[in-house]
Amino acid sequence: LVAGTQNIASEIIKIAGGRNAITVAKKIVRINEEEIIRLDPDAYIMQQGPMNPNPVPLGERPNLKILKAAQNERTLIVKEEFFSRPGPMAIDACDTLEKWLHTKIEKDTAGN
């Protein structure tokens, strides 16, 4: 499952100066690995929380470790509530993502 254009995470990406590779006008989009490989994103954000308590890093996923984001170590794991819940934390999420997208953060983990 990925964030569509109607998801708050997509808006956070946009405000942070990024572009969501998913252009489907829904909150949540079911997508297969072949489509992710075709899109080959430069950066990849994974949420950690009740729906995904232990996200597997891209470099450890046999089919996705070939992505530019995995090869260039441009993956970010964020707390689900940090990027998926409206409220004051969304401002912090925008700021954190903007800094991460435009500079290399020492440790690619945000909201933890």
VEXTIKE-313506 format. One record per residue: z, y, x of N, C-alpha, C, O in turn; residue number from 1. Coordinates in Angstrom, 3 decimals. Example, Ala and Ser with C-alpha at 12.3 -4.5 7.8 and 13.67 -1.06 7.14 Angstrom:
<<7.800,-5.690,13.190>,<7.800,-4.500,12.300>,<7.800,-3.300,13.200>,<8.465,-3.319,14.236>,1>
<<7.080,-2.250,12.850>,<7.140,-1.060,13.670>,<7.870,0.030,12.900>,<8.039,1.138,13.409>,2>
***
This chain:
<<0.000,-1.184,0.833>,<0.000,0.000,0.000>,<0.000,1.242,0.874>,<0.700,1.294,1.885>,1>
<<-0.784,2.244,0.486>,<-0.879,3.491,1.234>,<-0.776,4.672,0.270>,<-0.935,4.517,-0.941>,2>
<<-0.513,5.840,0.819>,<-0.396,7.059,0.022>,<-1.775,7.600,-0.317>,<-2.593,7.855,0.568>,3>
<<-2.019,7.771,-1.601>,<-3.246,8.419,-2.047>,<-3.065,9.925,-2.046>,<-2.014,10.422,-1.642>,4>
<<-4.073,10.656,-2.491>,<-4.031,12.116,-2.438>,<-3.032,12.727,-3.416>,<-2.670,13.895,-3.269>,5>
<<-2.583,11.968,-4.406>,<-1.616,12.473,-5.375>,<-0.174,12.167,-4.964>,<0.748,12.390,-5.748>,6>
<<0.028,11.668,-3.767>,<1.350,11.305,-3.254>,<1.921,12.472,-2.463>,<1.180,13.179,-1.780>,7>
<<3.239,12.682,-2.550>,<3.870,13.762,-1.790>,<3.642,13.587,-0.293>,<3.548,14.578,0.431>,8>
<<3.551,12.359,0.179>,<3.301,12.117,1.605>,<1.953,12.705,2.023>,<1.818,13.211,3.137>,9>
<<0.971,12.643,1.150>,<-0.340,13.220,1.450>,<-0.243,14.735,1.571>,<-0.889,15.335,2.430>,10>
<<0.556,15.349,0.720>,<0.748,16.801,0.787>,<1.487,17.188,2.066>,<1.163,18.203,2.683>,11>
<<2.472,16.395,2.468>,<3.199,16.641,3.715>,<2.237,16.562,4.898>,<2.293,17.394,5.803>,12>
<<1.361,15.568,4.892>,<0.357,15.425,5.957>,<-0.520,16.679,6.020>,<-0.777,17.213,7.099>,13>
<<-0.971,17.137,4.864>,<-1.847,18.319,4.790>,<-1.134,19.564,5.318>,<-1.700,20.309,6.117>,14>
<<0.101,19.794,4.877>,<0.866,20.968,5.314>,<1.118,20.915,6.817>,<1.143,21.949,7.484>,15>
<<1.305,19.698,7.349>,<1.566,19.520,8.777>,<0.307,19.685,9.626>,<0.384,19.642,10.854>,16>
<<-0.836,19.870,8.998>,<-2.077,20.076,9.742>,<-2.894,18.818,9.950>,<-3.834,18.803,10.745>,17>
<<-2.532,17.756,9.230>,<-3.282,16.508,9.330>,<-4.190,16.312,8.130>,<-4.274,17.165,7.248>,18>
<<-4.866,15.178,8.113>,<-5.745,14.826,6.987>,<-5.501,13.375,6.643>,<-5.613,12.498,7.501>,19>
<<-5.169,13.119,5.397>,<-4.978,11.748,4.937>,<-6.338,11.045,4.935>,<-7.287,11.533,4.321>,20>
<<-6.432,9.927,5.605>,<-7.685,9.171,5.652>,<-8.023,8.565,4.295>,<-9.174,8.221,4.029>,21>
<<-7.013,8.438,3.442>,<-7.216,7.880,2.100>,<-7.572,9.031,1.157>,<-6.824,10.003,1.056>,22>
<<-8.695,8.926,0.477>,<-9.167,10.008,-0.386>,<-9.112,9.657,-1.866>,<-9.676,10.378,-2.689>,23>
<<-8.452,8.578,-2.215>,<-8.349,8.142,-3.607>,<-7.313,9.002,-4.329>,<-6.198,9.172,-3.834>,24>
<<-7.671,9.543,-5.493>,<-6.802,10.438,-6.252>,<-5.780,9.660,-7.078>,<-5.796,9.702,-8.308>,25>
<<-4.898,8.954,-6.386>,<-3.782,8.230,-6.999>,<-2.567,8.434,-6.116>,<-2.691,8.860,-4.967>,26>
<<-1.379,8.129,-6.656>,<-0.171,8.235,-5.840>,<-0.125,7.133,-4.791>,<0.112,7.393,-3.612>,27>
<<-0.353,5.905,-5.231>,<-0.301,4.751,-4.329>,<-1.588,3.960,-4.481>,<-2.058,3.714,-5.593>,28>
<<-2.148,3.566,-3.350>,<-3.426,2.855,-3.342>,<-3.245,1.526,-2.619>,<-2.673,1.474,-1.531>,29>
<<-3.729,0.470,-3.223>,<-3.738,-0.840,-2.566>,<-5.014,-0.903,-1.728>,<-6.115,-0.684,-2.231>,30>
<<-4.844,-1.204,-0.447>,<-5.982,-1.203,0.476>,<-5.902,-2.455,1.353>,<-4.809,-2.938,1.646>,31>
<<-7.033,-2.967,1.762>,<-7.011,-4.154,2.623>,<-7.170,-3.748,4.091>,<-7.558,-2.621,4.400>,32>
<<-6.869,-4.671,4.967>,<-6.923,-4.397,6.407>,<-8.325,-4.030,6.870>,<-8.481,-3.227,7.790>,33>
<<-9.343,-4.604,6.249>,<-10.714,-4.292,6.652>,<-11.018,-2.805,6.454>,<-11.696,-2.190,7.277>,34>
<<-10.513,-2.234,5.360>,<-10.743,-0.813,5.103>,<-9.972,0.055,6.090>,<-10.479,1.090,6.525>,35>
<<-8.770,-0.344,6.446>,<-7.996,0.401,7.444>,<-8.735,0.375,8.784>,<-8.814,1.392,9.474>,36>
<<-9.267,-0.776,9.143>,<-10.023,-0.899,10.396>,<-11.273,-0.024,10.349>,<-11.621,0.616,11.341>,37>
<<-11.946,0.008,9.202>,<-13.137,0.850,9.054>,<-12.779,2.330,9.212>,<-13.519,3.083,9.845>,38>
<<-11.649,2.747,8.639>,<-11.213,4.147,8.726>,<-10.748,4.506,10.136>,<-10.908,5.647,10.570>,39>
<<-10.176,3.544,10.847>,<-9.714,3.691,12.235>,<-9.016,5.035,12.482>,<-9.530,5.870,13.226>,40>
<<-7.849,5.245,11.862>,<-7.173,6.544,11.982>,<-6.689,6.854,13.392>,<-6.362,5.957,14.169>,41>
<<-6.651,8.145,13.700>,<-6.147,8.612,14.996>,<-4.621,8.509,15.067>,<-4.055,8.313,16.143>,42>
<<-3.971,8.640,13.929>,<-2.511,8.560,13.840>,<-2.160,7.718,12.617>,<-2.938,7.625,11.667>,43>
<<-0.978,7.106,12.656>,<-0.589,6.173,11.596>,<0.895,6.358,11.329>,<1.706,6.271,12.251>,44>
<<1.255,6.610,10.088>,<2.650,6.792,9.696>,<3.068,5.596,8.850>,<2.383,5.218,7.900>,45>
<<4.200,5.009,9.212>,<4.755,3.890,8.448>,<6.122,4.299,7.915>,<6.930,4.894,8.629>,46>
<<6.366,3.973,6.657>,<7.661,4.280,6.079>,<8.596,3.084,6.203>,<8.183,1.931,6.086>,47>
<<9.864,3.392,6.444>,<10.909,2.370,6.511>,<11.919,2.688,5.421>,<12.395,3.818,5.311>,48>
<<12.240,1.686,4.621>,<13.190,1.876,3.533>,<13.283,0.619,2.697>,<12.886,-0.454,3.151>,49>
<<13.801,0.730,1.481>,<13.977,-0.452,0.624>,<12.694,-1.251,0.399>,<12.736,-2.479,0.317>,50>
<<11.559,-0.565,0.300>,<10.285,-1.252,0.067>,<9.716,-1.872,1.342>,<8.891,-2.783,1.272>,51>
<<10.148,-1.386,2.504>,<9.655,-1.876,3.789>,<10.782,-1.729,4.819>,<10.749,-0.825,5.654>,52>
<<11.779,-2.623,4.757>,<12.966,-2.459,5.605>,<12.706,-2.627,7.104>,<13.404,-2.015,7.914>,53>
<<11.742,-3.422,7.483>,<11.453,-3.678,8.895>,<9.951,-3.596,9.163>,<9.299,-4.627,9.327>,54>
<<9.396,-2.386,9.208>,<7.949,-2.279,9.433>,<7.551,-2.854,10.789>,<8.175,-2.569,11.811>,55>
<<6.516,-3.654,10.775>,<6.009,-4.266,12.004>,<5.098,-3.249,12.696>,<4.138,-2.773,12.089>,56>
<<5.382,-2.912,13.949>,<4.535,-1.944,14.670>,<3.073,-2.393,14.705>,<2.778,-3.587,14.745>,57>
<<2.169,-1.416,14.691>,<0.733,-1.734,14.705>,<0.358,-2.610,15.883>,<-0.470,-3.510,15.738>,58>
<<0.942,-2.374,17.042>,<0.621,-3.152,18.235>,<0.975,-4.616,18.116>,<0.492,-5.436,18.896>,59>
<<1.816,-4.960,17.145>,<2.211,-6.345,16.921>,<1.474,-6.982,15.749>,<1.724,-8.140,15.417>,60>
<<0.584,-6.248,15.131>,<-0.204,-6.762,14.007>,<-1.569,-7.184,14.542>,<-2.354,-6.339,14.972>,61>
<<-1.858,-8.481,14.518>,<-3.087,-8.989,15.141>,<-4.363,-8.252,14.729>,<-5.214,-7.981,15.576>,62>
<<-4.509,-7.926,13.455>,<-5.750,-7.302,12.996>,<-5.762,-5.788,13.155>,<-6.833,-5.181,13.153>,63>
<<-4.589,-5.164,13.294>,<-4.531,-3.709,13.346>,<-4.249,-3.141,14.733>,<-4.293,-1.926,14.925>,64>
<<-3.964,-3.999,15.687>,<-3.679,-3.494,17.029>,<-4.913,-2.909,17.712>,<-4.802,-2.296,18.775>,65>
<<-6.089,-3.094,17.107>,<-7.328,-2.533,17.648>,<-7.553,-1.084,17.213>,<-8.461,-0.428,17.725>,66>
<<-6.747,-0.573,16.281>,<-6.919,0.792,15.797>,<-6.663,1.811,16.903>,<-5.867,1.570,17.811>,67>
<<-7.346,2.953,16.818>,<-7.114,4.041,17.775>,<-5.646,4.438,17.793>,<-5.083,4.693,18.858>,68>
<<-5.027,4.491,16.626>,<-3.616,4.883,16.540>,<-2.724,3.920,17.310>,<-1.764,4.346,17.953>,69>
<<-3.025,2.644,17.254>,<-2.230,1.638,17.986>,<-2.535,1.723,19.480>,<-1.617,1.699,20.299>,70>
<<-3.798,1.820,19.836>,<-4.199,1.869,21.239>,<-3.637,3.096,21.963>,<-3.298,3.032,23.145>,71>
<<-3.545,4.214,21.234>,<-3.064,5.462,21.822>,<-1.586,5.717,21.541>,<-1.069,6.800,21.816>,72>
<<-0.919,4.714,20.994>,<0.510,4.801,20.657>,<0.805,6.032,19.805>,<1.755,6.771,20.063>,73>
<<-0.026,6.235,18.788>,<0.151,7.356,17.862>,<0.573,6.840,16.498>,<-0.082,7.101,15.489>,74>
<<1.676,6.104,16.481>,<2.253,5.629,15.229>,<3.646,6.223,15.105>,<4.358,6.382,16.096>,75>
<<4.021,6.545,13.889>,<5.304,7.168,13.617>,<5.968,6.413,12.483>,<5.355,6.199,11.437>,76>
<<7.206,6.009,12.676>,<7.984,5.351,11.621>,<8.956,6.385,11.072>,<9.727,6.985,11.821>,77>
<<8.913,6.588,9.765>,<9.777,7.567,9.108>,<10.584,6.886,8.005>,<10.167,5.870,7.450>,78>
<<11.737,7.460,7.702>,<12.518,6.959,6.578>,<11.780,7.272,5.289>,<11.263,8.373,5.100>,79>
<<11.744,6.284,4.407>,<11.023,6.422,3.144>,<11.456,7.667,2.376>,<10.608,8.414,1.888>,80>
<<12.754,7.899,2.261>,<13.223,9.040,1.469>,<12.871,10.379,2.122>,<12.845,11.407,1.447>,81>
<<12.607,10.373,3.405>,<12.258,11.578,4.139>,<10.851,12.063,3.769>,<10.607,13.269,3.723>,82>
<<9.938,11.145,3.508>,<8.548,11.499,3.235>,<8.096,11.231,1.801>,<6.998,11.639,1.422>,83>
<<8.907,10.563,1.006>,<8.445,10.171,-0.322>,<9.261,10.730,-1.470>,<8.994,10.409,-2.629>,84>
<<10.238,11.547,-1.177>,<11.074,12.104,-2.232>,<10.987,13.622,-2.208>,<11.229,14.236,-1.169>,85>
<<10.645,14.238,-3.337>,<10.622,15.705,-3.386>,<12.032,16.255,-3.155>,<13.018,15.638,-3.559>,86>
<<12.118,17.383,-2.523>,<13.396,18.017,-2.273>,<13.395,18.706,-0.930>,<12.365,18.772,-0.259>,87>
<<14.552,19.223,-0.530>,<14.643,19.972,0.728>,<14.210,19.175,1.967>,<13.715,19.759,2.932>,88>
<<14.392,17.845,1.948>,<13.984,17.044,3.110>,<12.482,17.078,3.340>,<12.021,16.816,4.451>,89>
<<11.703,17.400,2.289>,<10.247,17.465,2.431>,<9.850,18.570,3.413>,<8.858,18.437,4.130>,90>
<<10.619,19.654,3.446>,<10.347,20.731,4.401>,<10.563,20.225,5.823>,<9.754,20.483,6.714>,91>
<<11.656,19.505,6.023>,<11.928,18.922,7.340>,<10.850,17.913,7.718>,<10.452,17.826,8.879>,92>
<<10.375,17.147,6.726>,<9.318,16.165,6.984>,<8.040,16.865,7.462>,<7.394,16.405,8.403>,93>
<<7.679,17.976,6.811>,<6.486,18.743,7.220>,<6.635,19.231,8.653>,<5.710,19.116,9.457>,94>
<<7.804,19.776,8.966>,<8.050,20.305,10.301>,<7.993,19.203,11.356>,<7.351,19.354,12.396>,95>
<<8.674,18.092,11.072>,<8.696,16.957,12.005>,<7.293,16.415,12.237>,<6.900,16.174,13.378>,96>
<<6.538,16.223,11.160>,<5.193,15.675,11.293>,<4.274,16.648,12.025>,<3.458,16.228,12.844>,97>
<<4.398,17.931,11.740>,<3.565,18.923,12.430>,<3.805,18.862,13.934>,<2.853,18.882,14.714>,98>
<<5.044,18.790,14.340>,<5.361,18.709,15.766>,<4.824,17.410,16.365>,<4.287,17.411,17.473>,99>
<<4.968,16.304,15.634>,<4.510,15.011,16.145>,<2.989,14.950,16.238>,<2.445,14.427,17.211>,100>
<<2.307,15.479,15.234>,<0.844,15.440,15.241>,<0.253,16.279,16.369>,<-0.775,15.920,16.943>,101>
<<0.898,17.383,16.680>,<0.310,18.325,17.608>,<0.924,18.302,19.004>,<0.439,18.979,19.910>,102>
<<1.974,17.534,19.175>,<2.572,17.312,20.492>,<3.098,15.883,20.512>,<3.366,15.302,19.460>,103>
<<3.241,15.336,21.666>,<3.751,13.969,21.799>,<5.278,14.010,21.813>,<5.878,14.519,22.759>,104>
<<5.909,13.472,20.760>,<7.358,13.392,20.707>,<7.799,12.239,21.582>,<7.175,11.177,21.573>,105>
<<8.860,12.433,22.332>,<9.376,11.428,23.271>,<9.526,10.065,22.611>,<9.061,9.061,23.150>,106>
<<10.168,10.020,21.456>,<10.355,8.761,20.731>,<9.710,8.926,19.371>,<10.102,9.810,18.610>,107>
<<8.726,8.090,19.046>,<7.982,8.229,17.810>,<8.734,7.665,16.608>,<8.286,6.708,15.976>,108>
<<9.866,8.261,16.303>,<10.643,7.905,15.130>,<11.168,9.209,14.544>,<11.748,10.024,15.262>,109>
<<10.970,9.410,13.262>,<11.428,10.646,12.629>,<12.314,10.353,11.433>,<12.146,9.340,10.754>,110>
<<13.242,11.230,11.187>,<14.123,11.086,10.043>,<15.130,9.985,10.201>,<15.702,9.545,9.204>,111>
<<15.372,9.523,11.388>,<16.337,8.449,11.622>,<17.574,8.982,12.288>,<18.502,8.223,12.566>,112>
***
